[in-house]
């Protein structure tokens, strides 16, 4: 198991955020540690990865491997929620993915079909057809799915493996990405068993670093959207599919972002431009029971008012603030101890009293909620360059810039 930490090493302190869980299945005759590249790319971005070490022999049981992936994810989540003495207690966000390569990729679809309520998404990297058939089981997989395939893969040729599984999927949101010149083994680090099989069968026409660069360009926004509820990452994912000339994608997903509400002000009455699943905020704090299209600001007083709209999958967009009782946002801004600013991979926030702090983007998208006491590190490596705002319970607003 790997998790986002404040420093390298075993059992070091968790980073301050809560994390999704990704259960990852290894390939045939491949050890779990062949996927250190996956660990290095995803864990610093805020994910917990768990690798079952089972079914590593020459006669693996694919059904059992799928069940192992289910058990690993569920047991870790249960421990994190219900076991106060667990190292992972209160460190997960309730989102889980199953992901795998080759045999582990095919077994990931068996896992998703085996326990339809366990996982939020499934990702297959050159997923192999299994026994029993992953393609046949795929009809029972209704969650969003992403399959990446090298079009020069001669170990598990796409037509008889990756596409077979993709075409069998019952999901109404699925994406197939063919990597031009990509192979089978390059999703992982060099591994003697996989590389030998690929050498005998055929060879990719791009190198390993290029294939892995493509892999993470595609996977990162997909995971971030579905597991971290980062709405704008869906736009990034679609842009990657449209603009990356190194891939040939098929996207069978009609999802669109929810409409961002606009607030109009008439005296003390604030009105949202849309109806929907709304929630009003004052200085970034939700106002209990205020879920209608209008709000009377005189009930709550001066400050920065926003309203959010949440869609059926939990994606949240937030309006531009309307300031009541002050002439500008700058007049409300009060300094709190945030260092460094500008920042890169993390910020250190020092609050005088224990409180909840909310991080918003420049477009007022809610990016994180943190319960802080004293000095706390917030990991920010996953954030794009730009302007952000911290809202505290006492009404202070701090403007931050990521380089």
Residue pairs with C-beta under 8 A, 6 or more apart in sequence:
1 48
1 49
1 50
1 51
1 76
2 39
2 43
2 48
2 49
3 14
3 19
3 43
3 48
3 49
3 88
3 91
4 14
4 15
4 17
4 19
4 43
4 44
4 45
4 46
4 47
4 48
4 379
5 12
5 13
5 14
5 15
6 12
6 13
6 14
6 15
6 377
7 13
11 87
14 91
15 46
15 377
15 378
15 379
16 370
16 372
16 376
16 377
16 378
16 379
17 46
17 368
17 370
17 378
17 379
18 90
18 91
18 92
18 93
19 46
19 47
19 48
19 91
19 92
19 93
20 46
20 47
20 48
20 92
20 93
20 95
20 96
20 97
20 223
20 227
20 228
21 47
21 48
21 50
21 73
21 76
21 77
21 92
21 95
21 96
21 97
22 42
22 47
22 48
22 49
22 50
22 96
22 97
22 98
22 99
22 223
22 227
23 50
23 52
23 69
23 70
23 72
23 73
23 96
23 97
23 98
23 99
23 111
23 119
24 32
24 35
24 38
24 49
24 50
24 51
24 99
24 100
24 101
24 104
25 52
25 65
25 69
25 98
25 99
25 100
25 101
25 103
25 104
25 105
25 107
25 108
25 111
26 32
26 34
26 35
26 51
26 53
26 56
26 100
26 101
26 103
26 104
27 34
27 100
27 101
27 102
27 103
27 104
27 105
27 128
27 188
27 191
27 194
28 60
28 102
28 103
28 128
28 193
29 56
29 57
29 58
29 193
29 194
30 56
30 101
30 102
30 188
30 191
30 193
30 194
31 53
31 56
31 191
32 51
32 52
32 53
34 188
34 189
34 190
34 191
34 194
35 51
35 101
35 188
35 189
36 189
37 188
37 189
37 212
38 49
38 188
39 49
41 212
41 216
41 220
42 49
42 220
42 223
43 49
44 379
44 381
45 220
45 224
45 381
45 382
46 228
46 379
46 382
47 223
47 227
48 76
48 88
48 91
48 92
50 72
50 73
50 76
52 65
52 68
52 69
52 72
54 64
54 65
54 68
55 61
55 62
55 64
55 65
55 68
55 103
55 107
60 103
62 103
62 106
62 107
62 110
62 130
62 131
62 132
62 134
63 110
63 132
65 103
65 104
65 107
65 110
66 107
66 108
66 109
66 110
66 111
66 113
66 114
67 111
67 114
69 98
69 100
69 107
69 108
69 111
70 98
70 111
70 114
70 115
70 118
73 96
73 98
73 118
73 119
74 115
74 118
76 88
76 92
77 92
77 94
77 96
79 86
79 88
79 89
80 86
80 88
80 89
80 90
80 91
80 92
81 89
81 90
81 92
83 89
93 227
93 228
95 120
95 226
95 227
95 228
95 229
96 118
96 119
96 120
96 227
97 119
97 120
97 121
97 122
97 123
97 223
97 226
97 227
98 108
98 111
98 112
98 118
98 119
98 121
98 122
98 123
99 105
99 108
99 122
99 123
99 124
99 125
100 106
100 107
100 108
100 123
100 124
100 125
100 127
101 125
101 126
101 127
101 187
101 188
102 125
102 126
102 127
102 128
102 155
102 156
102 184
102 194
103 128
103 130
105 124
105 125
105 126
105 127
105 128
105 147
106 124
106 127
106 128
106 129
106 130
106 134
106 161
106 165
107 130
107 134
108 122
108 123
108 124
108 127
109 122
109 124
109 127
109 134
109 137
109 138
109 141
109 145
109 165
110 130
110 132
110 134
110 137
111 118
111 119
111 122
112 118
112 119
112 122
112 141
112 143
112 145
113 137
113 138
113 139
113 140
113 141
114 137
116 140
116 141
116 142
116 143
119 143
120 143
120 144
120 226
120 227
121 143
121 144
121 145
121 146
121 222
121 223
121 226
121 227
122 141
122 143
122 144
122 145
122 146
123 145
123 146
123 147
123 148
123 219
123 222
123 223
124 145
124 146
124 147
124 148
124 162
124 165
125 148
125 187
125 215
126 148
126 149
126 150
126 153
126 155
126 156
126 161
126 162
126 184
126 187
127 134
127 147
127 156
127 161
127 162
127 165
128 134
128 156
128 161
129 135
129 156
129 160
129 161
129 164
129 165
134 165
135 164
135 165
135 167
135 168
136 168
137 168
138 165
138 166
138 168
138 169
138 170
139 168
139 169
139 170
140 170
141 169
141 170
141 171
142 170
142 171
142 172
143 171
144 171
144 173
144 174
144 226
144 253
145 166
145 169
145 171
145 173
145 174
145 175
146 174
146 175
146 177
146 218
146 219
146 222
147 162
147 165
147 166
147 174
147 175
147 176
147 177
148 177
148 179
148 187
148 215
148 218
148 219
149 158
149 162
149 163
149 176
149 177
149 178
149 179
149 182
150 158
150 178
150 179
150 181
150 182
150 183
150 184
150 186
150 187
150 204
150 211
151 158
151 178
151 179
151 180
151 181
151 182
151 248
152 181
152 182
152 183
152 202
152 203
152 204
152 205
153 162
153 182
153 183
153 184
153 202
153 204
154 183
154 184
154 198
154 201
154 202
154 203
155 183
155 184
155 185
155 194
155 197
155 198
155 201
155 202
156 162
156 184
158 178
162 176
163 176
166 174
166 176
166 250
172 252
172 253
172 254
173 252
173 253
173 254
173 255
174 252
174 253
175 222
175 241
175 249
175 250
175 251
175 252
175 253
176 249
176 250
177 218
177 241
177 247
177 248
177 249
177 250
178 247
178 248
178 249
178 250
179 206
179 211
179 214
179 215
179 246
179 247
180 206
180 246
180 247
180 248
181 204
181 205
181 206
181 246
182 204
182 206
182 211
182 214
183 198
183 202
183 203
183 204
183 206
183 211
184 194
184 197
184 198
184 201
184 204
185 191
185 194
185 195
185 197
185 198
186 204
186 206
186 207
186 208
186 211
186 212
187 211
187 212
187 215
188 194
189 208
190 208
198 204
204 211
206 246
210 246
214 244
214 246
214 247
217 240
217 244
218 237
218 240
218 241
218 244
218 247
221 233
221 234
221 236
221 237
221 240
222 233
222 237
224 230
224 233
224 236
224 382
225 231
225 233
225 234
225 237
225 315
228 382
229 314
229 315
229 316
230 365
230 367
231 257
231 258
231 315
231 316
231 317
231 365
232 257
232 361
232 363
232 365
234 255
234 257
234 315
235 257
238 251
241 247
241 249
241 251
255 313
257 311
257 315
257 317
258 276
258 309
258 310
258 311
258 315
258 316
258 317
259 274
259 276
259 309
259 317
260 309
260 317
260 318
260 319
260 363
261 272
261 273
261 274
261 276
261 278
261 307
261 308
261 309
261 317
261 319
262 272
262 273
262 319
262 320
263 270
263 271
263 272
263 273
263 305
263 306
263 307
263 319
263 320
263 322
264 270
264 271
264 273
265 271
265 322
265 324
268 296
268 297
268 298
268 324
269 294
269 295
269 296
269 297
270 280
270 294
270 295
270 296
270 297
270 305
270 307
270 322
270 324
271 293
271 294
271 295
272 278
272 293
272 294
272 307
272 309
272 319
274 293
274 309
275 293
276 309
276 310
276 311
277 291
277 309
277 310
277 311
278 291
278 292
278 293
278 307
278 308
278 309
279 286
279 287
279 290
279 291
279 307
279 308
279 310
280 286
280 287
280 290
280 291
280 295
280 305
280 306
280 307
281 287
281 305
281 306
281 307
281 308
281 318
282 300
282 301
282 303
282 304
282 305
283 303
283 304
283 332
283 391
283 392
283 393
283 395
283 396
283 397
284 304
284 306
284 358
284 360
284 389
284 391
284 392
284 397
285 356
285 358
285 391
285 393
287 295
287 300
295 305
295 307
297 305
297 324
301 324
301 325
302 324
302 325
302 326
303 323
303 324
303 325
303 332
303 395
304 321
304 322
304 323
304 324
304 329
304 332
304 391
304 397
305 321
305 322
305 323
305 324
306 318
306 319
306 320
306 321
306 322
306 364
307 318
307 319
308 316
308 317
308 318
308 319
308 366
309 316
309 317
309 318
310 316
316 365
316 366
317 365
318 360
318 363
318 364
318 365
318 366
319 364
320 363
320 364
321 329
321 364
323 329
323 332
326 332
329 397
332 395
332 396
332 397
333 396
333 397
333 398
333 399
334 395
334 396
334 397
334 398
335 396
335 398
336 349
336 350
336 351
336 390
336 392
336 396
336 398
337 348
337 349
337 350
337 351
337 375
338 347
338 348
338 349
338 350
338 390
338 398
338 400
339 347
339 348
340 347
341 347
341 398
341 400
341 401
342 400
342 401
342 402
342 403
343 380
343 400
343 401
343 402
343 403
344 380
344 381
344 402
344 403
345 379
345 380
345 381
346 377
346 378
346 379
346 380
346 381
347 377
347 378
347 380
347 400
348 375
348 376
348 377
348 378
349 357
349 370
349 372
349 375
349 376
349 378
349 390
350 374
350 375
350 376
351 357
351 372
351 373
351 374
351 376
351 392
353 394
354 371
354 372
354 373
355 371
355 372
355 392
355 393
355 394
356 369
356 370
356 371
356 372
356 393
357 369
357 370
357 372
357 390
357 391
357 392
357 393
358 366
358 368
358 369
358 370
358 390
358 391
359 366
359 367
359 368
359 369
359 370
359 378
359 388
359 389
359 390
359 391
360 366
360 367
360 388
360 389
360 390
360 391
361 367
361 386
361 387
361 388
361 389
362 386
362 387
362 388
362 389
367 383
367 388
368 378
370 376
370 378
380 402
383 402
384 402
385 402
385 403
386 401
386 402
387 399
387 400
387 401
387 402
388 399
388 400
388 401
388 402
389 397
389 398
389 399
389 400
390 396
390 397
390 398
390 400
391 397
392 398
